[in-house]
Amino acid sequence: MRPTLHLVHLYPGLLNLYGDRGNIITLQKRCAWRGIELRVHQIGLGESLPPDPVDLYFMGGDQDREQTVVERDLRERHREAIQNHVSAGVPFLAVCGSYQLLQQYYRPAEGPELVGLGIIDAYTVHPGHDVPRCVGNIVVEWEGGTIVGFENHGGRTYLQAGAAPLGRVIQGHGNNGEDGFEGARTGNVFGTYVHGSLLPKNPAFADLLLHLALKPRYPDYELEPLDDSLEATAHDAAIRRARAMRG
């Protein structure tokens, strides 16, 4: 019997800036090529999570308005279940705005402070609309390799003692443009500002998520290698563009 994974995609109709759905498509394709069934459960406002098993979470990014819309629903409807899942090792990829919603809080340039789930020990503050946004191609040193993509965020994120950075910025701004860090990792929870989409150009990261999702229920399953030559070409081209812009 082939492995089956259940992925929960939170608020796909509201949090899908810069083609974040491409991350879901990438996971679907990389599973299908290996004979793994990936069932995607799209959960919108007011909807309940599917029954267990839940093997993987994804939440994308958008503007402050959309974050305000989902913040209370996420916290009041799903907080306990998500915390239980991630405590059990279920991987969670959160991009940009949703990365902020997993933190302690996000203080926007206007409007009330948004209370996050507190899963990532960090906070984000928007310095105001008169301060330039963190925009452009980004390259991040990560686990002996690199992550490439595009960032566009006004908030500045500051990691606290309980969170480790996802990687170190080689080119771009990252969390705040000051400390040289990008994103955060807490257990199997990954937060990042990298769009692009993230996973199509970074297949090693996609496979890490799949490995972590498979491990609890299929401990002996090994992901077979794929021909990632096209992805490697796109990855290298992104690095060259970023270095050219820096130059």
Short mmCIF file of the C-alpha atoms (twelve columns), coordinates in Angstrom:
data_MODEL
# 
_entry.id   MODEL 
# 
loop_
_atom_site.group_PDB 
_atom_site.id 
_atom_site.type_symbol 
_atom_site.label_atom_id 
_atom_site.label_alt_id 
_atom_site.label_comp_id 
_atom_site.label_asym_id 
_atom_site.label_seq_id 
_atom_site.Cartn_x 
_atom_site.Cartn_y 
_atom_site.Cartn_z 
_atom_site.pdbx_PDB_model_num 
ATOM 1   C CA . MET A 1   0.000   0.000  0.000   1 
ATOM 2   C CA . ARG A 2   1.413   3.381  -0.980  1 
ATOM 3   C CA . PRO A 3   1.910   6.040  1.725   1 
ATOM 4   C CA . THR A 4   -0.804  8.656  2.169   1 
ATOM 5   C CA . LEU A 5   -0.173  12.099 3.650   1 
ATOM 6   C CA . HIS A 6   -2.755  14.626 4.828   1 
ATOM 7   C CA . LEU A 7   -1.779  18.284 4.339   1 
ATOM 8   C CA . VAL A 8   -3.827  21.092 5.894   1 
ATOM 9   C CA . HIS A 9   -3.725  24.289 3.832   1 
ATOM 10  C CA . LEU A 10  -5.010  27.083 6.062   1 
ATOM 11  C CA . TYR A 11  -6.947  30.016 4.553   1 
ATOM 12  C CA . PRO A 12  -5.962  29.453 0.908   1 
ATOM 13  C CA . GLY A 13  -8.473  32.028 -0.316  1 
ATOM 14  C CA . LEU A 14  -7.059  34.808 1.859   1 
ATOM 15  C CA . LEU A 15  -3.362  34.024 2.323   1 
ATOM 16  C CA . ASN A 16  -1.961  33.396 -1.146  1 
ATOM 17  C CA . LEU A 17  0.292   36.296 -2.085  1 
ATOM 18  C CA . TYR A 18  3.096   35.924 -4.657  1 
ATOM 19  C CA . GLY A 19  1.887   32.529 -5.825  1 
ATOM 20  C CA . ASP A 20  2.255   30.737 -2.495  1 
ATOM 21  C CA . ARG A 21  -0.043  28.013 -3.865  1 
ATOM 22  C CA . GLY A 22  2.994   26.944 -5.891  1 
ATOM 23  C CA . ASN A 23  4.322   25.439 -2.678  1 
ATOM 24  C CA . ILE A 24  1.321   23.104 -2.515  1 
ATOM 25  C CA . ILE A 25  1.696   22.167 -6.185  1 
ATOM 26  C CA . THR A 26  5.371   21.349 -5.619  1 
ATOM 27  C CA . LEU A 27  4.581   19.038 -2.717  1 
ATOM 28  C CA . GLN A 28  1.826   17.368 -4.745  1 
ATOM 29  C CA . LYS A 29  4.147   16.733 -7.694  1 
ATOM 30  C CA . ARG A 30  7.060   15.480 -5.615  1 
ATOM 31  C CA . CYS A 31  4.725   13.076 -3.856  1 
ATOM 32  C CA . ALA A 32  3.054   11.877 -7.078  1 
ATOM 33  C CA . TRP A 33  6.410   11.204 -8.756  1 
ATOM 34  C CA . ARG A 34  7.227   8.861  -5.869  1 
ATOM 35  C CA . GLY A 35  3.867   7.142  -5.673  1 
ATOM 36  C CA . ILE A 36  2.836   8.952  -2.481  1 
ATOM 37  C CA . GLU A 37  -0.763  10.130 -2.180  1 
ATOM 38  C CA . LEU A 38  -1.021  13.689 -0.856  1 
ATOM 39  C CA . ARG A 39  -4.493  14.712 0.242   1 
ATOM 40  C CA . VAL A 40  -4.844  18.487 0.603   1 
ATOM 41  C CA . HIS A 41  -7.487  19.785 3.015   1 
ATOM 42  C CA . GLN A 42  -8.265  23.457 2.359   1 
ATOM 43  C CA . ILE A 43  -9.553  25.125 5.516   1 
ATOM 44  C CA . GLY A 44  -11.173 28.558 5.307   1 
ATOM 45  C CA . LEU A 45  -12.716 30.956 7.801   1 
ATOM 46  C CA . GLY A 46  -15.148 29.267 10.147  1 
ATOM 47  C CA . GLU A 47  -14.211 25.766 9.004   1 
ATOM 48  C CA . SER A 48  -12.952 22.940 11.193  1 
ATOM 49  C CA . LEU A 49  -9.713  21.034 10.802  1 
ATOM 50  C CA . PRO A 50  -10.026 17.541 9.343   1 
ATOM 51  C CA . PRO A 51  -9.882  14.571 11.718  1 
ATOM 52  C CA . ASP A 52  -6.494  13.056 12.412  1 
ATOM 53  C CA . PRO A 53  -4.135  12.121 10.950  1 
ATOM 54  C CA . VAL A 54  -2.745  15.535 10.056  1 
ATOM 55  C CA . ASP A 55  0.774   15.145 8.658   1 
ATOM 56  C CA . LEU A 56  1.704   18.623 7.442   1 
ATOM 57  C CA . TYR A 57  0.487   22.233 7.671   1 
ATOM 58  C CA . PHE A 58  0.954   25.069 5.213   1 
ATOM 59  C CA . MET A 59  -0.114  28.704 5.497   1 
ATOM 60  C CA . GLY A 60  0.801   31.447 3.030   1 
ATOM 61  C CA . GLY A 61  1.193   35.204 3.209   1 
ATOM 62  C CA . ASP A 62  -0.723  38.350 2.346   1 
ATOM 63  C CA . GLN A 63  -1.244  41.968 3.375   1 
ATOM 64  C CA . ASP A 64  -2.046  43.205 6.896   1 
ATOM 65  C CA . ARG A 65  -5.777  43.383 6.119   1 
ATOM 66  C CA . GLU A 66  -5.982  39.653 5.396   1 
ATOM 67  C CA . GLN A 67  -3.928  38.859 8.488   1 
ATOM 68  C CA . THR A 68  -6.408  40.830 10.587  1 
ATOM 69  C CA . VAL A 69  -9.274  38.835 9.096   1 
ATOM 70  C CA . VAL A 70  -7.810  35.406 9.929   1 
ATOM 71  C CA . GLU A 71  -6.026  36.218 13.213  1 
ATOM 72  C CA . ARG A 72  -8.961  35.633 15.564  1 
ATOM 73  C CA . ASP A 73  -10.277 32.610 13.668  1 
ATOM 74  C CA . LEU A 74  -6.834  30.999 13.723  1 
ATOM 75  C CA . ARG A 75  -6.297  31.665 17.404  1 
ATOM 76  C CA . GLU A 76  -9.770  30.851 18.729  1 
ATOM 77  C CA . ARG A 77  -10.677 27.961 16.432  1 
ATOM 78  C CA . HIS A 78  -7.398  26.136 15.768  1 
ATOM 79  C CA . ARG A 79  -4.810  27.122 18.372  1 
ATOM 80  C CA . GLU A 80  -5.111  24.089 20.640  1 
ATOM 81  C CA . ALA A 81  -5.162  21.531 17.828  1 
ATOM 82  C CA . ILE A 82  -2.221  23.116 16.016  1 
ATOM 83  C CA . GLN A 83  -0.183  23.327 19.210  1 
ATOM 84  C CA . ASN A 84  -0.883  19.664 19.925  1 
ATOM 85  C CA . HIS A 85  0.112   18.644 16.407  1 
ATOM 86  C CA . VAL A 86  3.363   20.622 16.292  1 
ATOM 87  C CA . SER A 87  4.264   19.387 19.783  1 
ATOM 88  C CA . ALA A 88  3.955   15.882 18.342  1 
ATOM 89  C CA . GLY A 89  6.334   16.798 15.520  1 
ATOM 90  C CA . VAL A 90  3.931   17.601 12.680  1 
ATOM 91  C CA . PRO A 91  5.798   19.961 10.308  1 
ATOM 92  C CA . PHE A 92  4.360   23.410 9.592   1 
ATOM 93  C CA . LEU A 93  5.566   25.777 6.855   1 
ATOM 94  C CA . ALA A 94  4.434   29.388 7.349   1 
ATOM 95  C CA . VAL A 95  5.352   32.066 4.799   1 
ATOM 96  C CA . CYS A 96  5.515   35.828 5.393   1 
ATOM 97  C CA . GLY A 97  2.259   36.999 7.013   1 
ATOM 98  C CA . SER A 98  1.510   33.579 8.431   1 
ATOM 99  C CA . TYR A 99  5.063   33.404 9.801   1 
ATOM 100 C CA . GLN A 100 4.130   36.489 11.810  1 
ATOM 101 C CA . LEU A 101 0.860   34.893 12.985  1 
ATOM 102 C CA . LEU A 102 2.765   31.981 14.526  1 
ATOM 103 C CA . GLN A 103 4.832   34.390 16.640  1 
ATOM 104 C CA . GLN A 104 3.973   36.094 19.934  1 
ATOM 105 C CA . TYR A 105 2.509   39.157 18.242  1 
ATOM 106 C CA . TYR A 106 2.634   41.400 15.187  1 
ATOM 107 C CA . ARG A 107 2.425   45.177 15.647  1 
ATOM 108 C CA . PRO A 108 1.345   46.676 12.296  1 
ATOM 109 C CA . ALA A 109 1.971   50.235 11.177  1 
ATOM 110 C CA . GLU A 110 -1.725  50.963 11.698  1 
ATOM 111 C CA . GLY A 111 -4.436  49.277 13.698  1 
ATOM 112 C CA . PRO A 112 -4.426  46.996 16.718  1 
ATOM 113 C CA . GLU A 113 -1.696  44.550 17.638  1 
ATOM 114 C CA . LEU A 114 -2.342  41.039 16.342  1 
ATOM 115 C CA . VAL A 115 -1.912  38.242 18.878  1 
ATOM 116 C CA . GLY A 116 -0.196  35.197 17.378  1 
ATOM 117 C CA . LEU A 117 -0.223  31.543 18.367  1 
ATOM 118 C CA . GLY A 118 3.082   31.865 20.238  1 
ATOM 119 C CA . ILE A 119 4.512   28.753 18.601  1 
ATOM 120 C CA . ILE A 120 7.579   30.658 17.369  1 
ATOM 121 C CA . ASP A 121 9.329   32.664 20.085  1 
ATOM 122 C CA . ALA A 122 9.582   35.914 18.156  1 
ATOM 123 C CA . TYR A 123 7.692   39.132 17.504  1 
ATOM 124 C CA . THR A 124 7.310   41.472 14.548  1 
ATOM 125 C CA . VAL A 125 6.977   45.255 14.455  1 
ATOM 126 C CA . HIS A 126 6.199   47.361 11.390  1 
ATOM 127 C CA . PRO A 127 8.309   50.546 11.659  1 
ATOM 128 C CA . GLY A 128 5.851   52.664 9.642   1 
ATOM 129 C CA . HIS A 129 4.948   53.348 6.043   1 
ATOM 130 C CA . ASP A 130 7.669   55.991 5.704   1 
ATOM 131 C CA . VAL A 131 10.353  53.309 6.235   1 
ATOM 132 C CA . PRO A 132 11.338  51.323 3.100   1 
ATOM 133 C CA . ARG A 133 10.047  47.771 2.878   1 
ATOM 134 C CA . CYS A 134 12.364  44.769 2.737   1 
ATOM 135 C CA . VAL A 135 12.039  43.949 -0.950  1 
ATOM 136 C CA . GLY A 136 14.096  41.992 -3.461  1 
ATOM 137 C CA . ASN A 137 15.761  38.708 -4.300  1 
ATOM 138 C CA . ILE A 138 17.097  36.827 -1.306  1 
ATOM 139 C CA . VAL A 139 19.693  34.091 -0.835  1 
ATOM 140 C CA . VAL A 140 19.976  32.292 2.501   1 
ATOM 141 C CA . GLU A 141 22.637  29.881 3.729   1 
ATOM 142 C CA . TRP A 142 20.736  26.859 5.053   1 
ATOM 143 C CA . GLU A 143 21.959  23.484 6.356   1 
ATOM 144 C CA . GLY A 144 25.029  23.437 4.153   1 
ATOM 145 C CA . GLY A 145 23.136  24.630 1.067   1 
ATOM 146 C CA . THR A 146 21.143  27.667 0.013   1 
ATOM 147 C CA . ILE A 147 17.551  28.839 -0.136  1 
ATOM 148 C CA . VAL A 148 16.621  31.317 -2.869  1 
ATOM 149 C CA . GLY A 149 13.510  33.362 -3.530  1 
ATOM 150 C CA . PHE A 150 11.919  36.793 -3.216  1 
ATOM 151 C CA . GLU A 151 10.957  38.822 -0.153  1 
ATOM 152 C CA . ASN A 152 8.579   41.754 0.266   1 
ATOM 153 C CA . HIS A 153 7.629   42.651 3.831   1 
ATOM 154 C CA . GLY A 154 7.303   45.780 5.929   1 
ATOM 155 C CA . GLY A 155 7.503   44.133 9.333   1 
ATOM 156 C CA . ARG A 156 10.777  43.506 11.130  1 
ATOM 157 C CA . THR A 157 10.981  40.215 13.004  1 
ATOM 158 C CA . TYR A 158 13.114  39.673 16.084  1 
ATOM 159 C CA . LEU A 159 13.839  36.167 17.326  1 
ATOM 160 C CA . GLN A 160 13.847  35.457 21.048  1 
ATOM 161 C CA . ALA A 161 15.635  32.779 23.060  1 
ATOM 162 C CA . GLY A 162 13.262  29.970 22.120  1 
ATOM 163 C CA . ALA A 163 13.631  30.302 18.349  1 
ATOM 164 C CA . ALA A 164 16.552  29.477 16.081  1 
ATOM 165 C CA . PRO A 165 16.959  31.180 12.696  1 
ATOM 166 C CA . LEU A 166 16.112  29.199 9.603   1 
ATOM 167 C CA . GLY A 167 19.341  30.424 8.011   1 
ATOM 168 C CA . ARG A 168 21.799  33.257 7.521   1 
ATOM 169 C CA . VAL A 169 21.272  35.913 4.865   1 
ATOM 170 C CA . ILE A 170 23.810  35.993 2.052   1 
ATOM 171 C CA . GLN A 171 21.883  38.484 -0.056  1 
ATOM 172 C CA . GLY A 172 18.761  40.389 0.939   1 
ATOM 173 C CA . HIS A 173 17.186  41.559 4.181   1 
ATOM 174 C CA . GLY A 174 15.774  38.531 6.004   1 
ATOM 175 C CA . ASN A 175 13.991  38.980 9.304   1 
ATOM 176 C CA . ASN A 176 14.895  42.584 9.952   1 
ATOM 177 C CA . GLY A 177 17.828  43.684 7.784   1 
ATOM 178 C CA . GLU A 178 20.008  44.050 10.878  1 
ATOM 179 C CA . ASP A 179 21.068  40.768 12.466  1 
ATOM 180 C CA . GLY A 180 21.690  38.755 9.286   1 
ATOM 181 C CA . PHE A 181 19.108  36.066 10.028  1 
ATOM 182 C CA . GLU A 182 16.196  34.836 7.938   1 
ATOM 183 C CA . GLY A 183 13.154  32.986 9.195   1 
ATOM 184 C CA . ALA A 184 12.891  30.730 12.216  1 
ATOM 185 C CA . ARG A 185 12.716  27.079 13.121  1 
ATOM 186 C CA . THR A 186 11.139  25.690 16.263  1 
ATOM 187 C CA . GLY A 187 11.048  21.899 16.224  1 
ATOM 188 C CA . ASN A 188 9.468   21.074 12.874  1 
ATOM 189 C CA . VAL A 189 7.838   24.497 12.506  1 
ATOM 190 C CA . PHE A 190 9.410   26.664 9.812   1 
ATOM 191 C CA . GLY A 191 8.692   30.366 9.358   1 
ATOM 192 C CA . THR A 192 10.148  32.372 6.481   1 
ATOM 193 C CA . TYR A 193 9.796   35.529 4.418   1 
ATOM 194 C CA . VAL A 194 10.880  33.761 1.227   1 
ATOM 195 C CA . HIS A 195 8.270   33.762 -1.530  1 
ATOM 196 C CA . GLY A 196 9.000   32.950 -5.104  1 
ATOM 197 C CA . SER A 197 7.339   30.406 -4.622  1 
ATOM 198 C CA . LEU A 198 9.719   28.962 -2.072  1 
ATOM 199 C CA . LEU A 199 9.556   25.212 -2.726  1 
ATOM 200 C CA . PRO A 200 9.779   24.985 -6.555  1 
ATOM 201 C CA . LYS A 201 13.263  26.541 -6.502  1 
ATOM 202 C CA . ASN A 202 14.322  24.770 -3.305  1 
ATOM 203 C CA . PRO A 203 13.548  21.052 -3.747  1 
ATOM 204 C CA . ALA A 204 15.784  20.016 -0.835  1 
ATOM 205 C CA . PHE A 205 13.592  22.069 1.499   1 
ATOM 206 C CA . ALA A 206 10.450  20.512 0.000   1 
ATOM 207 C CA . ASP A 207 11.854  17.039 0.559   1 
ATOM 208 C CA . LEU A 208 12.767  17.855 4.151   1 
ATOM 209 C CA . LEU A 209 9.121   18.725 4.826   1 
ATOM 210 C CA . LEU A 210 7.964   15.488 3.189   1 
ATOM 211 C CA . HIS A 211 10.522  13.456 5.135   1 
ATOM 212 C CA . LEU A 212 9.350   14.964 8.419   1 
ATOM 213 C CA . ALA A 213 5.703   14.404 7.476   1 
ATOM 214 C CA . LEU A 214 6.279   10.759 6.574   1 
ATOM 215 C CA . LYS A 215 8.499   9.789  9.494   1 
ATOM 216 C CA . PRO A 216 5.906   9.362  12.303  1 
ATOM 217 C CA . ARG A 217 3.590   6.982  10.394  1 
ATOM 218 C CA . TYR A 218 6.029   5.529  7.853   1 
ATOM 219 C CA . PRO A 219 9.342   5.361  9.753   1 
ATOM 220 C CA . ASP A 220 10.977  2.975  7.275   1 
ATOM 221 C CA . TYR A 221 9.996   4.889  4.138   1 
ATOM 222 C CA . GLU A 222 12.866  6.560  2.296   1 
ATOM 223 C CA . LEU A 223 12.267  9.277  -0.280  1 
ATOM 224 C CA . GLU A 224 13.781  8.135  -3.540  1 
ATOM 225 C CA . PRO A 225 15.906  10.745 -5.338  1 
ATOM 226 C CA . LEU A 226 14.340  12.732 -8.181  1 
ATOM 227 C CA . ASP A 227 15.868  14.371 -11.215 1 
ATOM 228 C CA . ASP A 228 16.047  17.948 -9.968  1 
ATOM 229 C CA . SER A 229 18.257  19.279 -12.746 1 
ATOM 230 C CA . LEU A 230 15.668  21.850 -13.877 1 
ATOM 231 C CA . GLU A 231 15.101  22.976 -10.309 1 
ATOM 232 C CA . ALA A 232 18.863  23.239 -9.785  1 
ATOM 233 C CA . THR A 233 19.135  25.412 -12.896 1 
ATOM 234 C CA . ALA A 234 16.418  27.742 -11.614 1 
ATOM 235 C CA . HIS A 235 18.044  27.799 -8.181  1 
ATOM 236 C CA . ASP A 236 21.453  28.726 -9.606  1 
ATOM 237 C CA . ALA A 237 19.918  31.371 -11.878 1 
ATOM 238 C CA . ALA A 238 18.246  32.971 -8.866  1 
ATOM 239 C CA . ILE A 239 21.579  33.139 -7.056  1 
ATOM 240 C CA . ARG A 240 23.209  34.774 -10.075 1 
ATOM 241 C CA . ARG A 241 20.437  37.387 -10.302 1 
ATOM 242 C CA . ALA A 242 20.724  38.176 -6.618  1 
ATOM 243 C CA . ARG A 243 24.488  38.592 -6.856  1 
ATOM 244 C CA . ALA A 244 24.133  40.776 -9.957  1 
ATOM 245 C CA . MET A 245 21.700  43.046 -8.119  1 
ATOM 246 C CA . ARG A 246 24.050  43.236 -5.147  1 
ATOM 247 C CA . GLY A 247 26.869  44.127 -7.505  1 
# 
